Amino acid sequence: MFENAFKDKVVVISGGSRGIGFAAVKGFLAGGAKVCFLSHYEETGAAAMAALKEINPDYEVFTRHIDLCDFKAAQDLFKEVEAKWGKIDVLINNAGKDSSTWITKLKQSEWDDVVNLNMKGTFNMSKYAVPYLQKTKGCIINTASVAGVYGTPTGLPYPASKAAVIAMTKSLAYSLADRGVRVNCIAPGVVETDLVKNLPKFAKDSIGDTIPMKRMGQPEDIANAMMFLASDAASYITGVCLQVDGGYRPNNQPK
Ligand SMILES: NC(=O)c1ccc[n+]([C@@H]2O[C@H](COP(=O)([O-])OP(=O)(O)OC[C@H]3O[C@@H](n4cnc5c(N)ncnc54)[C@H](OP(=O)(O)O)[C@@H]3O)[C@@H](O)[C@H]2O)c1
C-alpha cells in the first residue's frame, strides 16, 4: 500500500517491539524507511530484530531500550540516529501502558507509572525530537486511545493520560505549524495485542459484539493510519485525532 512512500525517510518508533508499534516498524521498513525502534526490555527488542531480519536481512533498522522519561537518554538517542542516518523525519510516540484498577484501590505508584509513560514519555521524546524535525519538515504521530476521547468505566490514569496526549497533539500542532512540523495522533479502538490480552475477562467478553464493524482492530489497521499520516498524502493535515476504531462508541457498550 505504501511501497516506496518512505524511501530514505528516517523514522523513530517507541513501543516498537510488539503489537501496534511492531506492525508500524514492519510497515515503514516495507515502505523503504530506515527505522530505529524502542522497547522497554532488551530481550523484546532483540526478538523483534530477529523477526525483522527473517523478513528481510537488508532492512536498515536498529533497536534501543531507553527510559522514555529520561531527558538525557532521549537526547542521546536522537543524536545517535542523526549520526547514523543524517536526519530524523518521523517520530512515533507509541509506547503506552494500561491500567484497569478501581479508583479506591489505585496506588499512587500505579498512577505515576501509567501517567509518566503515556504523558511524560510523549512530552520528553517530542521535546528533544523537535529540533531535528524542524530541519526535515518532519512530523510527530502520537498513539492516543478512544479511552482518552470517551473515558472508561475503570482505570483513571489511562484515559486521563490519553486525553492529555490528544491535547498535547493539538497544542504542539498549533505551535509548530509555521515551523513546518505536523503533529497528529491516532485514537485506536480495541486492537488485538498483548495489551488487550491482559484486560480483565469481563472487559474482553463485552468487546467483540459491541464494535459496529464486529471485529477487534488488528495492529496493521493502526499502522496503516500511522503511515497515511506520515506520508505526503497527509501534508495538509495537522492537529487531528484520527479514530481508528471500527465505529466503536461507548454507548454501544452494555453497562
Ligand atoms: N491494544 C489496544 O487495544 C489499544 C487501544 C488504544 C490505544 N492503544 C495504545 O497503543 C499503543 C500500543 O499498544 P499495544 O496494544 O501495541 O501495546 P503492547 O502490545 O502491550 O506493546 C507495548 C509496547 O510498548 C513498550 N513499552 C511498554 N512499557 C514501556 C515502558 N515503560 N517504557 C518503554 N516502552 C514500553 C513495549 O516494550 P516491551 O516489548 O519491551 O515490553 C511494547 O513495545 C499504546 O500507547 C496503547 O495505549 C492500544
The ligand as an SDF file (V2000), in Angstrom:
LIG
                    3D

 48 52  0  0  0  0  0  0  0  0999 V2000
   -4.2760   -2.5210   22.0140 N   0  0  0  0  0  0  0  0  0  0  0  0
   -5.2980   -1.6930   22.1350 C   0  0  0  0  0  0  0  0  0  0  0  0
   -6.4730   -2.0810   22.1380 O   0  0  0  0  0  0  0  0  0  0  0  0
   -5.0510   -0.2030   22.2190 C   0  0  0  0  0  0  0  0  0  0  0  0
   -6.1560    0.6460   22.1580 C   0  0  0  0  0  0  0  0  0  0  0  0
   -5.9700    2.0090   22.2340 C   0  0  0  0  0  0  0  0  0  0  0  0
   -4.6860    2.5140   22.3520 C   0  0  0  0  0  0  0  0  0  0  0  0
   -3.6320    1.6600   22.4140 N   0  0  0  0  0  0  0  0  0  0  0  0
   -2.3220    2.2630   22.5540 C   0  0  0  0  0  0  0  0  0  0  0  0
   -1.4730    1.7970   21.5230 O   0  0  0  0  0  0  0  0  0  0  0  0
   -0.1190    1.7840   21.9700 C   0  0  0  0  0  0  0  0  0  0  0  0
    0.4790    0.4230   21.7020 C   0  0  0  0  0  0  0  0  0  0  0  0
   -0.3210   -0.5300   22.3570 O   0  0  0  0  0  0  0  0  0  0  0  0
   -0.1800   -2.0970   22.0670 P   0  0  0  0  0  0  0  0  0  0  0  0
   -1.5140   -2.6840   22.3080 O   0  0  0  0  0  0  0  0  0  0  0  0
    0.5050   -2.3490   20.7700 O   0  0  0  0  0  0  0  0  0  0  0  0
    0.7720   -2.4960   23.3010 O   0  0  0  0  0  0  0  0  0  0  0  0
    1.6300   -3.8000   23.5780 P   0  0  0  0  0  0  0  0  0  0  0  0
    1.3590   -4.8880   22.5960 O   0  0  0  0  0  0  0  0  0  0  0  0
    1.4340   -4.0850   25.0320 O   0  0  0  0  0  0  0  0  0  0  0  0
    3.1290   -3.2610   23.3470 O   0  0  0  0  0  0  0  0  0  0  0  0
    3.5880   -2.2260   24.1680 C   0  0  0  0  0  0  0  0  0  0  0  0
    4.8810   -1.6630   23.5960 C   0  0  0  0  0  0  0  0  0  0  0  0
    5.2950   -0.5800   24.4400 O   0  0  0  0  0  0  0  0  0  0  0  0
    6.5510   -0.8930   25.0640 C   0  0  0  0  0  0  0  0  0  0  0  0
    6.5310   -0.4470   26.4510 N   0  0  0  0  0  0  0  0  0  0  0  0
    5.6920   -0.8500   27.4450 C   0  0  0  0  0  0  0  0  0  0  0  0
    6.0150   -0.2460   28.5960 N   0  0  0  0  0  0  0  0  0  0  0  0
    7.0930    0.5420   28.3500 C   0  0  0  0  0  0  0  0  0  0  0  0
    7.9100    1.4030   29.1370 C   0  0  0  0  0  0  0  0  0  0  0  0
    7.6890    1.5780   30.4460 N   0  0  0  0  0  0  0  0  0  0  0  0
    8.9320    2.0490   28.5260 N   0  0  0  0  0  0  0  0  0  0  0  0
    9.1680    1.8920   27.2070 C   0  0  0  0  0  0  0  0  0  0  0  0
    8.4430    1.1000   26.4000 N   0  0  0  0  0  0  0  0  0  0  0  0
    7.4130    0.4270   26.9620 C   0  0  0  0  0  0  0  0  0  0  0  0
    6.6490   -2.4160   24.9890 C   0  0  0  0  0  0  0  0  0  0  0  0
    8.0210   -2.8210   25.0690 O   0  0  0  0  0  0  0  0  0  0  0  0
    8.3850   -4.3450   25.5190 P   0  0  0  0  0  0  0  0  0  0  0  0
    8.0490   -5.2130   24.3510 O   0  0  0  0  0  0  0  0  0  0  0  0
    9.8550   -4.2940   25.7850 O   0  0  0  0  0  0  0  0  0  0  0  0
    7.5630   -4.6570   26.7260 O   0  0  0  0  0  0  0  0  0  0  0  0
    5.9950   -2.6880   23.6400 C   0  0  0  0  0  0  0  0  0  0  0  0
    6.8880   -2.4140   22.5850 O   0  0  0  0  0  0  0  0  0  0  0  0
   -0.1610    2.1760   23.4560 C   0  0  0  0  0  0  0  0  0  0  0  0
    0.1050    3.5420   23.5900 O   0  0  0  0  0  0  0  0  0  0  0  0
   -1.6030    1.8880   23.8400 C   0  0  0  0  0  0  0  0  0  0  0  0
   -2.0340    2.6660   24.9370 O   0  0  0  0  0  0  0  0  0  0  0  0
   -3.7770    0.3200   22.3420 C   0  0  0  0  0  0  0  0  0  0  0  0
  1  2  1  0
  2  3  2  0
  2  4  1  0
  4  5  1  0
  4 48  2  0
  5  6  2  0
  6  7  1  0
  7  8  2  0
  8  9  1  0
  8 48  1  0
  9 10  1  0
  9 46  1  0
 10 11  1  0
 11 12  1  0
 11 44  1  0
 12 13  1  0
 13 14  1  0
 14 15  2  0
 14 16  1  0
 14 17  1  0
 17 18  1  0
 18 19  2  0
 18 20  1  0
 18 21  1  0
 21 22  1  0
 22 23  1  0
 23 24  1  0
 23 42  1  0
 24 25  1  0
 25 26  1  0
 25 36  1  0
 26 27  1  0
 26 35  1  0
 27 28  2  0
 28 29  1  0
 29 30  1  0
 29 35  2  0
 30 31  1  0
 30 32  2  0
 32 33  1  0
 33 34  2  0
 34 35  1  0
 36 37  1  0
 36 42  1  0
 37 38  1  0
 38 39  2  0
 38 40  1  0
 38 41  1  0
 42 43  1  0
 44 45  1  0
 44 46  1  0
 46 47  1  0
M  CHG  2   8   1  16  -1
M  END
$$$$
